[in-house]
Amino acid sequence: MNEGLVITGKDLKVVSSNRGASLLSLQGEIAKDDALSKHFPDLAGRISEGRFGSDFVLNCIPVREGLADVHVMEAGDLVCFRFVPKEEGKDARVEPPELKFLREQNKNLMTVIEEAPIGIMLINEAGNIVYINKKQEENSRMKREDLLNRHMRDVYPKAYEHPKVEDMYKALFEGGQKQVSVFIDHYYPQFYRKDMIIKFFGYRLEETGWTVLFIEIEDELYREKRRAEKAGQKLRQSKIFLAQVLDASPNMVITTDSRRRIVSFNKTAERILGFSPHQVFNTPVDRFFPPEELPKLYQAMEANTLWFDTMNIYRFDKTAFQVEIYATKIKDSESGKNIATLLLGVDIEEREKLRKNLIQSQKMNFIGELVSALAHQLNNPLVGVMNISDVLLRRMDQSDKNYALLKMIREAGVTCHETISRLLSFSRKPEKNAWVTVNVQDVLNASIEFVTRHSLFQKVELARNFHPVPFVRGDPVLLQQAFMNVLYNGAQATDGVGKVEVSCSGVYGMGNQVEISIKDNGRGIPKNDLPRIFEPFFTTKSEDSGTGIGLSLVYWIIQDHKGRIEVESEVGKGTAFTIILPAITG
């Protein structure tokens, strides 16, 4: 094999070379300005820039198809490398089998490193790049000879703007750390104009103090991972949205699998039935239905079209109530097979209550208009009766036997006039422009302070349980009148010797509200009388104890404030009035 000759500058870049050198090169044809390390990496590992000064020989340097002794000679600014191929068996320095095996292994190893699918860099103690493989040359988008023997910070200044890269460099080159791994999800590298994922792994070689750096940048696998993560995030968001839609439904929504086991259970079902999701998931839906209703349930579960019927259903405490059940199949969009059954339960009791409230509201509107008309018709002649009575009383001597009768006529007229005045004020719509922001707790406290001065409350225990509440908008005077009427009603129900509890709290959800509860432990209201207690002139008290107007006035005030009032009562145990007012939003 012919000898090879390569002449370089002291930067080890090729100035000229002969044909024999190209035949010995591991990379083939040697071109001008090529880095010597590109063609003879083992030689580059044993000599570096500036290490000259006298001639020397490097023995057994791997070349193509063998080994060569390399004679290194300095001539001014140039360095001459003469490659003398070694022939097997020629002298004592012939390569032994073990060395030949190592040489082949080294050749294979260099091929693996050079062709590795990730970037590999070898960096000396000073931070200069002494070797990069083909992949890192592609990653850097620069020629290898333009990167070798340059400092890392000079080649990749933009990379060191990232704090993780800076920390990695300090750990490896200043902190003496043996290995460092860095993963950066959003990385903008030196030679790319896009966001990518990059992973660095640095390992310091203790024997030489040099560092091997492995660089893996974004590839199709990582891009697929990102797409999967985004798709997963969208799926999670859609699932959350669907769950929120089902939870917002005013009806019970329960889904079951093919074995009738519960797989979803919305908030309305939780509230109405009294079960939490973890108590019912993966349990048979049969548990909610009495034995006599199970045949209907089985029909619903087997039906392939929309199924409907009225059924009894159990609450948590095993009390039963009627619901309308709608059943329909959920199908797989691809196979078309049934994968679940959706049960929609409509609470008939709740719907009936809403219907009765609507009827009551319409009835009260009609009665209010009627009362207003009658009050106007009666008020004028009644004022005349009162005025004539006053005139006659002033002219008549108190000893006259008719004086007492006339006085009774006047007092009766005054009572009727007051009743009619209250009816008129109750039927008139207040000016909402005059409404103000109201703290319900302040109004309740004022109402309680006022009624406790009344003799009726001398022996009544009045308890308060207030929690922070949002503000409402309304007329504080009218609201105080409403609260006082309910308080008076509660004290009268206890015959002046019981207990009245007043509580106030905020209700937060789809619409913020204020809930006021006034509860007494009095004699209670018969079940048949409950639907009529807000009608004008209806009363369960004796004729001299009430007019039947107080609760009607309460109903109108609360309704005009866009609220609602509910009542629960049991004879012998007491009555609870619940007033709900909408809070100010925004």
C-alpha positions as CSV (number, residue, x, y, z in Angstrom):
1,M,0.0,0.0,0.0
2,N,1.4,3.4,-0.9
3,E,2.4,6.0,1.7
4,G,0.1,8.9,2.3
5,L,1.0,12.5,2.8
6,V,-1.2,15.2,4.3
7,I,-0.1,18.8,4.9
8,T,-2.2,20.9,7.3
9,G,-2.1,24.2,9.1
10,K,-1.6,24.3,12.8
11,D,-5.4,24.3,13.1
12,L,-5.3,20.8,11.5
13,K,-7.2,21.8,8.4
14,V,-6.0,20.2,5.2
15,V,-3.9,22.3,2.9
16,S,-2.9,19.6,0.5
17,S,-2.8,15.8,0.3
18,N,-1.7,13.0,-2.1
19,R,-3.6,10.2,-3.6
20,G,-2.2,7.7,-1.1
21,A,-3.6,9.7,1.8
22,S,-7.1,9.5,0.3
23,L,-6.8,5.8,-0.1
24,L,-5.9,5.5,3.6
25,S,-8.7,7.8,4.8
26,L,-11.6,6.3,6.6
27,Q,-13.9,8.8,4.8
28,G,-12.5,8.5,1.3
29,E,-11.4,11.5,-0.8
30,I,-9.6,14.2,1.1
31,A,-10.5,17.7,0.1
32,K,-8.8,21.0,0.9
33,D,-10.0,22.6,4.1
34,D,-11.2,19.3,5.4
35,A,-10.6,18.7,9.2
36,L,-7.9,16.0,9.7
37,S,-10.2,14.5,12.4
38,K,-12.9,13.8,9.7
39,H,-10.6,11.3,7.9
40,F,-8.4,10.0,10.8
41,P,-10.5,10.4,14.0
42,D,-8.0,8.3,16.1
43,L,-5.2,10.6,15.0
44,A,-7.2,13.7,16.0
45,G,-7.8,12.1,19.4
46,R,-4.0,11.7,20.0
47,I,-2.9,15.1,18.8
48,S,-4.5,18.6,19.1
49,E,-3.8,22.1,18.0
50,G,-0.6,23.6,19.3
51,R,1.0,20.3,20.4
52,F,4.0,20.4,18.1
53,G,7.5,21.8,18.5
54,S,9.5,18.7,17.5
55,D,9.1,15.8,15.2
56,F,7.5,12.7,16.6
57,V,5.9,9.4,15.5
58,L,2.5,8.0,16.3
59,N,2.4,4.3,16.0
60,C,-0.5,2.0,14.9
61,I,-3.0,4.7,13.8
62,P,-6.2,3.0,12.2
63,V,-6.4,3.7,8.5
64,R,-8.5,2.0,5.8
65,E,-7.8,-1.8,5.9
66,G,-5.0,-1.6,8.4
67,L,-2.7,0.4,10.5
68,A,-0.1,3.0,9.8
69,D,2.7,4.7,11.6
70,V,2.3,8.5,11.3
71,H,5.4,10.7,11.2
72,V,4.6,14.3,12.3
73,M,6.9,17.1,11.2
74,E,6.5,20.8,11.7
75,A,7.6,23.2,9.0
76,G,6.8,26.8,9.9
77,D,3.1,27.3,9.9
78,L,2.5,23.9,8.4
79,V,2.4,20.4,9.8
80,C,3.3,17.4,7.6
81,F,1.7,14.0,8.3
82,R,3.4,11.0,6.5
83,F,1.4,7.8,6.8
84,V,3.5,4.6,6.5
85,P,1.2,1.6,6.2
86,K,2.2,-1.4,8.3
87,E,2.4,-4.8,6.5
88,E,1.5,-7.9,8.5
89,G,4.5,-10.2,9.4
90,K,7.1,-7.7,8.1
91,D,8.7,-6.9,11.5
92,A,8.3,-7.3,15.3
93,R,5.9,-4.4,15.3
94,V,3.4,-6.4,13.2
95,E,-0.1,-6.0,14.8
96,P,-0.9,-8.9,17.1
97,P,-4.2,-10.6,16.8
98,E,-5.6,-9.0,20.0
99,L,-4.7,-5.5,18.6
100,K,-6.2,-6.4,15.3
101,F,-9.4,-7.4,17.1
102,L,-9.4,-4.2,19.1
103,R,-8.8,-2.2,15.8
104,E,-11.8,-3.9,14.2
105,Q,-13.9,-3.2,17.3
106,N,-12.8,0.4,17.3
107,K,-13.7,0.7,13.6
108,N,-17.1,-0.7,14.2
109,L,-17.6,1.5,17.2
110,M,-16.7,4.6,15.3
111,T,-19.2,3.6,12.6
112,V,-21.9,3.2,15.1
113,I,-21.1,6.5,16.7
114,E,-20.9,8.2,13.3
115,E,-24.2,6.8,12.1
116,A,-26.1,7.1,15.4
117,P,-29.6,8.6,15.0
118,I,-28.9,11.1,17.8
119,G,-26.3,13.9,17.9
120,I,-23.0,13.1,19.7
121,M,-20.3,15.6,20.6
122,L,-17.0,15.1,22.3
123,I,-15.8,18.2,24.3
124,N,-12.4,18.7,26.0
125,E,-11.8,20.2,29.4
126,A,-11.6,23.7,28.0
127,G,-15.1,23.3,26.5
128,N,-13.9,23.0,22.9
129,I,-15.5,20.6,20.5
130,V,-13.1,17.9,19.3
131,Y,-15.6,15.6,17.6
132,I,-19.2,15.5,16.4
133,N,-21.0,12.8,14.5
134,K,-23.0,13.0,11.3
135,K,-26.3,13.5,13.1
136,Q,-25.1,16.4,15.1
137,E,-23.6,17.9,12.0
138,E,-27.1,17.8,10.5
139,N,-28.6,19.2,13.7
140,S,-26.2,22.1,13.8
141,R,-26.7,22.8,10.1
142,M,-23.0,23.7,9.7
143,K,-20.1,21.8,8.3
144,R,-18.2,19.7,10.7
145,E,-14.8,21.5,10.1
146,D,-16.5,24.8,11.0
147,L,-17.4,23.4,14.4
148,L,-14.3,21.5,15.5
149,N,-11.8,23.1,17.9
150,R,-14.3,25.9,18.7
151,H,-15.8,26.6,22.1
152,M,-19.3,25.4,22.8
153,R,-20.5,28.9,23.8
154,D,-19.2,30.3,20.5
155,V,-20.9,27.7,18.4
156,Y,-24.3,27.6,20.3
157,P,-24.7,31.0,22.0
158,K,-28.5,31.0,21.8
159,A,-28.7,27.6,23.6
160,Y,-27.1,29.1,26.7
161,E,-29.9,31.7,26.9
162,H,-32.0,28.8,28.3
163,P,-31.3,28.4,32.1
164,K,-31.4,24.6,32.0
165,V,-28.6,24.5,29.4
166,E,-26.6,27.0,31.5
167,D,-27.1,24.9,34.6
168,M,-26.1,21.7,32.7
169,Y,-22.8,23.3,31.5
170,K,-21.9,24.5,35.0
171,A,-22.6,21.1,36.5
172,L,-20.4,19.3,33.9
173,F,-17.5,21.7,33.5
174,E,-17.4,23.7,36.7
175,G,-19.2,21.6,39.3
176,G,-17.4,18.3,38.4
177,Q,-20.8,16.4,38.2
178,K,-20.3,13.1,36.4
179,Q,-23.6,13.0,34.4
180,V,-26.5,15.4,33.8
181,S,-29.8,14.9,32.0
182,V,-31.9,17.8,30.8
183,F,-35.3,17.7,29.1
184,I,-36.7,20.9,27.5
185,D,-40.3,20.8,26.1
186,H,-40.4,24.2,24.4
187,Y,-36.9,24.9,23.0
188,Y,-35.8,27.3,20.3
189,P,-32.4,26.0,19.1
190,Q,-29.6,27.9,17.5
191,F,-30.2,26.9,13.8
192,Y,-34.0,26.3,13.8
193,R,-36.9,28.7,13.6
194,K,-39.5,26.5,15.4
195,D,-40.5,25.3,18.8
196,M,-39.3,21.8,19.5
197,I,-38.5,19.2,22.2
198,I,-34.9,18.5,23.0
199,K,-33.1,16.2,25.4
200,F,-29.5,16.6,26.5
201,F,-27.5,13.9,28.3
202,G,-23.9,14.7,29.4
203,Y,-21.4,12.3,30.7
204,R,-17.9,13.3,31.9
205,L,-15.0,10.8,31.2
206,E,-13.0,10.7,34.4
207,E,-9.8,9.4,32.7
208,T,-9.4,12.3,30.4
209,G,-11.7,15.0,31.9
210,W,-13.5,15.2,28.5
211,T,-17.3,15.2,28.2
212,V,-19.6,13.3,25.9
213,L,-22.8,15.1,25.1
214,F,-25.8,13.3,23.5
215,I,-28.4,15.5,21.9
216,E,-31.8,14.2,20.8
217,I,-34.1,16.7,19.1
218,E,-37.8,16.5,18.3
219,D,-38.7,13.8,15.8
220,E,-42.0,12.3,14.6
221,L,-42.3,10.3,17.9
222,Y,-42.3,13.5,19.9
223,R,-44.6,15.2,17.5
224,E,-47.0,12.3,17.8
225,K,-46.7,12.5,21.6
226,R,-47.7,16.2,21.4
227,R,-50.6,15.5,19.2
228,A,-51.8,12.7,21.6
229,E,-51.4,15.0,24.6
230,K,-53.5,17.8,22.8
231,A,-56.1,15.2,21.8
232,G,-56.2,13.9,25.3
233,Q,-56.6,17.4,26.7
234,K,-59.5,18.1,24.3
235,L,-61.1,14.8,25.2
236,R,-60.8,15.6,28.9
237,Q,-62.3,19.0,28.3
238,S,-65.2,17.5,26.4
239,K,-65.8,14.9,29.1
240,I,-65.8,17.7,31.7
241,F,-68.2,19.7,29.6
242,L,-70.5,16.8,29.1
243,A,-70.5,16.0,32.9
244,Q,-71.3,19.7,33.6
245,V,-74.2,19.6,31.1
246,L,-75.6,16.4,32.7
247,D,-75.1,17.9,36.2
248,A,-77.0,21.1,35.2
249,S,-80.0,19.1,34.1
250,P,-83.1,19.6,36.4
251,N,-83.9,15.9,36.0
252,M,-82.2,12.7,37.2
253,V,-79.8,11.3,34.6
254,I,-78.4,7.7,35.3
255,T,-76.6,5.5,32.7
256,T,-76.0,1.8,33.1
257,D,-74.0,-0.9,31.3
258,S,-75.4,-4.0,29.7
259,R,-75.6,-5.7,33.1
260,R,-77.7,-2.8,34.6
261,R,-74.7,-1.5,36.6
262,I,-74.5,2.2,37.1
263,V,-71.7,4.0,35.2
264,S,-72.8,7.7,35.7
265,F,-75.0,9.5,38.2
266,N,-75.6,13.3,37.9
267,K,-75.9,15.9,40.6
268,T,-79.7,16.1,40.4
269,A,-79.9,12.3,41.1
270,E,-77.6,12.8,44.0
271,R,-79.8,15.6,45.5
272,I,-83.1,13.9,44.9
273,L,-82.2,10.3,45.9
274,G,-79.7,11.2,48.6
275,F,-76.8,9.0,47.3
276,S,-73.3,10.0,46.5
277,P,-71.7,8.7,43.3
278,H,-69.1,6.4,45.0
279,Q,-72.0,4.7,46.8
280,V,-73.8,3.7,43.6
281,F,-71.1,3.3,40.9
282,N,-70.8,-0.2,39.6
283,T,-73.9,-1.3,41.6
284,P,-77.2,-2.6,40.1
285,V,-79.7,0.1,39.3
286,D,-82.4,-2.3,40.6
287,R,-81.6,-1.0,44.1
288,F,-83.6,2.2,43.4
289,F,-86.9,0.4,42.6
290,P,-89.4,-1.5,44.7
291,P,-89.8,-5.2,43.8
292,E,-93.1,-4.6,42.1
293,E,-91.5,-2.1,39.7
294,L,-88.7,-4.3,38.6
295,P,-90.6,-5.9,35.6
296,K,-91.1,-2.4,34.2
297,L,-87.4,-1.6,34.8
298,Y,-86.4,-4.8,32.9
299,Q,-88.7,-3.7,30.0
300,A,-87.1,-0.3,29.9
301,M,-83.6,-1.8,29.9
302,E,-84.5,-4.2,27.0
303,A,-86.4,-1.7,24.8
304,N,-84.5,-0.7,21.6
305,T,-86.7,2.4,21.1
306,L,-87.6,5.2,23.5
307,W,-89.5,3.8,26.5
308,F,-91.6,5.7,28.9
309,D,-93.7,5.0,32.0
310,T,-94.5,6.2,35.5
311,M,-92.7,4.3,38.3
312,N,-92.1,4.5,42.1
313,I,-88.4,5.0,43.1
314,Y,-86.6,4.8,46.4
315,R,-84.7,7.5,48.2
316,F,-81.8,6.9,50.5
317,D,-84.1,6.4,53.5
318,K,-86.2,3.9,51.6
319,T,-89.1,6.3,51.2
320,A,-90.7,6.0,47.8
321,F,-92.0,8.7,45.4
322,Q,-93.3,8.7,41.8
323,V,-91.2,9.7,38.8
324,E,-91.6,9.6,35.1
325,I,-88.9,7.3,33.6
326,Y,-87.6,7.7,30.1
327,A,-85.2,5.0,28.8
328,T,-83.1,5.0,25.6
329,K,-80.1,3.2,24.3
330,I,-76.6,4.6,23.8
331,K,-75.0,3.2,20.7
332,D,-71.3,2.9,19.6
333,S,-70.8,5.4,16.7
334,E,-68.6,2.9,14.8
335,S,-70.1,-0.5,15.4
336,G,-73.7,0.6,16.0
337,K,-74.0,-1.8,18.9
338,N,-75.8,-0.8,22.2
339,I,-73.2,0.0,24.8
340,A,-75.3,1.6,27.6
341,T,-78.8,2.6,28.6
342,L,-79.7,6.2,29.7
343,L,-82.5,6.6,32.3
344,L,-84.0,10.0,32.6
345,G,-86.1,10.5,35.7
346,V,-88.6,13.4,36.1
347,D,-89.7,14.1,39.7
348,I,-93.5,14.4,39.5
349,E,-93.7,15.8,43.0
350,E,-91.4,18.6,42.1
351,R,-93.2,19.3,38.9
352,E,-96.5,19.3,40.7
353,K,-95.2,21.8,43.2
354,L,-94.1,24.1,40.4
355,R,-97.5,23.8,38.8
356,K,-99.3,24.6,42.1
357,N,-97.0,27.6,42.6
358,L,-97.9,28.9,39.1
359,I,-101.7,28.4,39.8
360,Q,-101.3,30.1,43.2
361,S,-99.5,33.0,41.5
362,Q,-102.2,33.4,38.9
363,K,-104.9,33.1,41.6
364,M,-103.2,35.8,43.7
365,N,-102.9,38.1,40.7
366,F,-106.6,37.8,40.1
367,I,-107.5,38.2,43.8
368,G,-105.2,41.2,44.0
369,E,-106.9,43.0,41.2
370,L,-110.3,42.1,42.7
371,V,-109.3,43.3,46.1
372,S,-107.9,46.6,44.7
373,A,-111.2,47.3,42.9
374,L,-113.4,46.4,45.9
375,A,-111.2,48.5,48.3
376,H,-111.6,51.6,46.1
377,Q,-115.3,51.0,46.0
378,L,-115.7,50.6,49.7
379,N,-113.2,53.2,50.9
380,N,-115.3,56.3,49.9
381,P,-118.5,55.4,51.7
382,L,-116.5,54.1,54.6
383,V,-114.8,57.4,55.0
384,G,-118.3,59.0,55.0
385,V,-119.4,56.7,57.8
386,M,-116.3,57.6,59.9
387,N,-116.7,61.3,59.4
388,I,-120.5,61.3,60.2
389,S,-119.7,59.2,63.3
390,D,-117.1,61.8,64.4
391,V,-119.6,64.7,63.9
392,L,-122.4,62.9,65.9
393,L,-120.0,61.9,68.7
394,R,-118.9,65.6,69.1
395,R,-122.6,66.7,69.3
396,M,-123.8,63.9,71.6
397,D,-123.4,63.9,75.3
398,Q,-121.5,60.9,76.6
399,S,-124.4,60.1,79.0
400,D,-126.6,59.5,76.0
401,K,-127.6,55.8,75.7
402,N,-126.7,55.8,72.0
403,Y,-123.2,57.2,72.6
404,A,-121.6,53.8,73.2
405,L,-123.3,52.4,70.1
406,L,-122.1,55.3,67.9
407,K,-118.6,54.9,69.3
408,M,-118.6,51.2,68.3
409,I,-119.7,52.2,64.8
410,R,-116.8,54.6,64.5
411,E,-114.2,52.1,65.8
412,A,-115.5,49.5,63.4
413,G,-115.2,52.0,60.6
414,V,-111.6,52.8,61.6
415,T,-110.7,49.1,61.7
416,C,-112.2,48.6,58.2
417,H,-110.4,51.7,56.9
418,E,-107.1,50.4,58.1
419,T,-107.7,47.0,56.6
420,I,-108.7,48.6,53.2
421,S,-105.6,50.8,53.4
422,R,-103.3,47.8,53.8
423,L,-105.1,46.0,51.0
424,L,-104.6,49.0,48.7
425,S,-100.9,49.3,49.6
426,F,-100.5,45.6,49.1
427,S,-102.1,45.6,45.7
428,R,-100.1,48.5,44.4
429,K,-96.8,47.8,42.6
430,P,-94.0,49.8,44.2
431,E,-91.6,51.9,42.1
432,K,-88.6,49.7,41.4
433,N,-86.6,52.7,40.4
434,A,-86.5,53.6,44.1
435,W,-85.0,50.2,45.1
436,V,-81.6,50.1,46.7
437,T,-78.9,47.5,47.6
438,V,-80.1,45.7,50.7
439,N,-78.2,43.6,53.3
440,V,-80.9,41.1,54.3
441,Q,-79.2,40.5,57.6
442,D,-79.6,44.2,58.6
443,V,-83.3,44.1,57.6
444,L,-83.8,40.8,59.6
445,N,-82.1,42.3,62.7
446,A,-84.3,45.5,62.5
447,S,-87.4,43.3,62.1
448,I,-86.4,41.2,65.2
449,E,-85.6,44.3,67.3
450,F,-89.0,45.8,66.4
451,V,-91.2,42.7,67.1
452,T,-89.5,41.9,70.4
453,R,-91.0,45.1,71.8
454,H,-94.5,43.6,71.3
455,S,-96.0,41.9,74.3
456,L,-96.6,38.8,72.2
457,F,-92.8,38.1,72.3
458,Q,-92.3,38.5,76.1
459,K,-92.1,34.7,76.6
460,V,-91.1,33.6,73.1
461,E,-87.5,32.4,72.7
462,L,-86.1,34.0,69.5
463,A,-82.9,32.5,68.2
464,R,-80.7,33.7,65.3
465,N,-78.4,31.8,63.0
466,F,-76.9,34.1,60.4
467,H,-74.2,33.3,57.9
468,P,-72.5,35.7,55.3
469,V,-74.9,36.4,52.5
470,P,-74.7,38.4,49.2
471,F,-76.7,41.6,48.7
472,V,-80.1,41.8,47.1
473,R,-81.9,44.7,45.4
474,G,-85.3,45.8,46.7
475,D,-87.3,47.9,49.2
476,P,-86.0,47.4,52.7
477,V,-89.2,48.8,54.2
478,L,-91.4,46.3,52.4
479,L,-89.0,43.4,53.1
480,Q,-89.0,44.3,56.8
481,Q,-92.8,44.3,56.8
482,A,-92.8,40.8,55.2
483,F,-90.3,39.4,57.8
484,M,-92.2,41.0,60.7
485,N,-95.5,39.5,59.5
486,V,-94.0,36.0,59.4
487,L,-92.4,36.5,62.8
488,Y,-95.8,37.6,64.3
489,N,-97.4,34.6,62.7
490,G,-94.8,32.3,64.3
491,A,-95.2,33.8,67.8
492,Q,-99.0,33.6,67.5
493,A,-98.7,29.9,66.5
494,T,-96.8,29.2,69.7
495,D,-99.4,31.0,71.8
496,G,-96.7,33.3,73.1
497,V,-94.7,30.6,75.0
498,G,-92.7,28.8,72.3
499,K,-89.6,29.2,70.2
500,V,-89.0,31.0,66.9
501,E,-85.7,30.4,65.0
502,V,-84.5,32.8,62.3
503,S,-81.7,31.7,60.0
504,C,-80.1,33.3,56.9
505,S,-77.5,32.0,54.5
506,G,-76.3,32.3,50.9
507,V,-77.0,29.7,48.2
508,Y,-74.4,29.6,45.5
509,G,-74.5,27.8,42.2
510,M,-75.9,28.6,38.8
511,G,-77.6,31.7,40.4
512,N,-76.6,33.2,43.7
513,Q,-79.5,33.5,46.2
514,V,-80.3,34.5,49.8
515,E,-82.3,32.0,51.8
516,I,-84.2,33.1,54.9
517,S,-85.8,30.5,57.2
518,I,-88.3,31.4,60.0
519,K,-89.3,28.3,61.9
520,D,-91.6,28.0,65.0
521,N,-92.5,25.0,67.2
522,G,-96.2,26.0,67.4
523,R,-99.3,24.1,66.7
524,G,-98.7,23.7,63.0
525,I,-101.1,24.1,60.0
526,P,-103.5,21.3,58.9
527,K,-102.4,19.7,55.6
528,N,-105.7,20.7,53.9
529,D,-105.2,24.4,54.8
530,L,-101.6,24.7,53.5
531,P,-102.5,25.5,49.8
532,R,-104.7,28.5,51.0
533,I,-102.6,30.2,53.6
534,F,-101.4,33.0,51.2
535,E,-104.9,33.8,50.0
536,P,-106.3,37.1,51.3
537,F,-108.8,36.8,54.2
538,F,-108.0,33.2,54.8
539,T,-107.0,32.5,58.3
540,T,-107.0,29.5,60.8
541,K,-107.2,31.9,63.8
542,S,-110.2,33.1,65.6
543,E,-112.1,36.1,64.2
544,D,-110.6,38.5,66.8
545,S,-107.0,37.2,66.3
546,G,-106.4,37.8,62.6
547,T,-107.7,39.2,59.3
548,G,-106.0,36.8,56.9
549,I,-104.1,39.6,55.2
550,G,-100.6,39.3,56.8
551,L,-99.3,36.3,54.8
552,S,-101.0,37.5,51.6
553,L,-99.0,40.7,52.0
554,V,-95.8,38.6,52.6
555,Y,-96.5,36.6,49.4
556,W,-96.9,39.7,47.3
557,I,-93.8,41.5,48.6
558,I,-91.6,38.4,48.0
559,Q,-93.0,37.8,44.6
560,D,-92.5,41.4,43.6
561,H,-88.8,41.0,44.6
562,K,-88.6,38.1,42.1
563,G,-88.3,35.7,45.0
564,R,-90.4,32.8,46.3
565,I,-91.8,31.7,49.6
566,E,-92.3,28.0,50.6
567,V,-93.9,26.6,53.7
568,E,-93.7,23.2,55.5
569,S,-95.8,22.4,58.5
570,E,-96.9,19.5,60.6
571,V,-99.7,19.7,63.1
572,G,-98.4,19.7,66.7
573,K,-94.7,20.1,65.6
574,G,-94.6,23.6,64.1
575,T,-94.2,25.5,60.8
576,A,-91.2,26.6,58.7
577,F,-91.4,29.4,56.2
578,T,-88.5,29.6,53.6
579,I,-88.0,32.8,51.7
580,I,-85.6,32.8,48.7
581,L,-84.5,36.1,47.2
582,P,-82.2,36.5,44.1
583,A,-78.9,38.1,44.9
584,I,-77.2,40.9,43.0
585,T,-74.8,39.5,40.3
586,G,-71.8,41.0,38.9
